[in-house]
Amino acid sequence: MKLILTADVPNLGGPGDIVEVKDGYGRNLLLPRKLAIVATRGAEKQVESIRRAQKAREIRDLGHAKEVAGQLEGLAVTVKAKSAGDSGRLFGSVTAADVVAAIRTAGGPALDRRVVEAGQIKTVGTHSVAVRLHPDVTSNLDIEVVAN
């Protein structure tokens, strides 16, 4: 399936790129999430306008991303997990949405959960979380996980 990306897709490409993907990946993931459009003759003419719009946003977003990274640097974030066992292992895990809520509670900026790369946090203690604000700007944030 031939698609035109409308947003940055990790390991695939950026906005305006014409990519060839498997039918299921395009139909079930990229198209419903509005990350791509089907590559038709009319849509291929829009590629240049998509790239121009992305370039304009990218320049503006790079400065903003650095500003947000500066706000995140000195932030002390504590995530309260529901409960944990005697050994410190959580019943469940801490998700990216939990981390974003804790950042807001700590006085940080409002972030989208998709920019937080929390991985599998299943224990109480201090963990490092990557926040991908822009393709060129990634901020590492230490979070403290405590059990109620």
C-alpha positions in Angstrom: 0.0 0.0 0.0 1.4 3.4 -1.0 0.8 6.2 1.6 1.8 9.8 2.2 2.7 10.4 5.8 1.1 13.5 7.5 3.0 13.2 10.8 6.3 11.9 12.0 6.2 8.1 12.4 9.1 6.5 14.2 11.2 4.2 12.0 9.2 5.0 8.9 9.5 8.7 7.9 8.3 12.2 8.4 5.5 14.4 7.0 5.3 14.5 3.3 7.2 11.2 2.8 5.7 8.7 0.3 6.2 5.2 1.8 5.2 1.7 0.8 3.8 -0.3 3.7 2.0 -3.5 4.2 -1.8 -3.3 3.7 -2.7 -4.2 7.3 -0.2 -1.7 8.8 -1.6 1.1 6.7 -5.3 0.2 7.0 -5.3 -0.6 10.7 -2.8 1.8 12.2 -1.7 4.7 10.0 -5.0 5.6 8.3 -7.3 5.5 11.4 -4.8 7.5 13.5 -4.6 10.1 10.7 -0.8 9.6 10.4 -1.1 9.1 6.6 -3.3 9.5 3.6 -3.6 7.2 0.6 -1.2 8.3 -2.2 -3.4 9.3 -5.1 -2.4 11.7 -7.9 -4.2 14.5 -6.2 -2.7 13.7 -2.8 0.8 13.6 -4.4 0.4 17.2 -5.5 -0.3 18.1 -1.8 3.1 16.6 -0.7 4.9 19.9 -1.2 2.4 21.9 0.9 2.5 19.2 3.7 6.3 19.5 3.7 6.2 23.4 3.7 3.7 23.4 6.6 5.8 20.9 8.6 9.0 23.0 8.0 7.3 26.1 9.3 6.0 24.2 12.4 9.4 22.5 12.9 11.3 25.8 13.2 8.7 27.2 15.6 8.5 24.0 17.5 12.2 23.5 18.0 12.5 26.6 20.1 9.4 25.7 22.0 10.7 22.2 22.6 14.0 23.5 24.0 11.9 25.8 26.3 9.8 22.9 27.5 12.9 20.7 28.0 14.3 23.5 30.3 11.1 23.4 32.3 11.4 19.7 32.7 15.0 19.7 33.8 14.6 20.9 37.4 11.3 19.2 38.1 10.9 16.7 40.9 8.1 14.3 39.8 6.5 11.7 42.1 4.1 9.1 40.7 1.8 7.5 43.2 1.1 3.9 42.3 -2.0 2.2 43.6 -0.3 -0.5 45.7 2.8 -2.6 45.9 3.9 -5.9 47.4 6.4 -6.4 50.3 9.3 -6.6 47.8 8.5 -3.2 46.2 6.9 -4.7 43.1 3.8 -2.9 41.9 0.5 -4.5 41.3 0.2 -3.3 37.7 2.6 -0.8 36.1 3.2 2.9 35.8 2.1 4.1 32.3 3.0 7.1 30.3 -0.4 8.7 31.1 0.5 8.4 34.8 3.8 10.1 34.3 2.1 13.0 32.3 -0.4 13.5 35.1 2.4 13.5 37.7 4.3 16.1 35.6 1.2 18.4 35.5 0.7 17.9 39.3 4.4 18.9 39.9 3.8 22.1 38.1 5.3 21.1 34.7 3.9 21.7 31.2 1.0 19.8 29.8 2.4 17.0 27.6 0.9 14.4 25.3 1.3 10.9 26.7 2.7 9.8 23.3 5.9 11.8 23.8 6.7 10.0 27.1 8.7 6.8 26.7 8.2 5.2 30.1 8.7 1.6 29.1 7.7 -1.0 31.8 7.9 0.5 35.2 6.9 -2.2 37.7 8.8 -1.4 40.8 8.9 1.3 43.5 11.9 3.7 43.4 13.6 6.1 41.1 13.3 5.6 37.3 14.6 7.5 34.3 12.0 8.4 31.6 12.7 9.9 28.2 10.5 12.7 26.9 10.7 13.1 23.1 9.6 16.6 22.6 11.0 17.0 19.0 13.0 14.8 16.7 16.1 16.8 17.8 15.2 17.4 21.4 14.9 14.6 24.0 14.8 15.3 27.7 15.5 12.7 30.4 13.4 13.0 33.5 13.9 11.1 36.8 10.6 10.1 38.5 10.1 8.7 41.9 7.5 5.9 42.1 5.9 5.5 45.5 3.1 3.2 46.7 0.0 4.4 48.5 
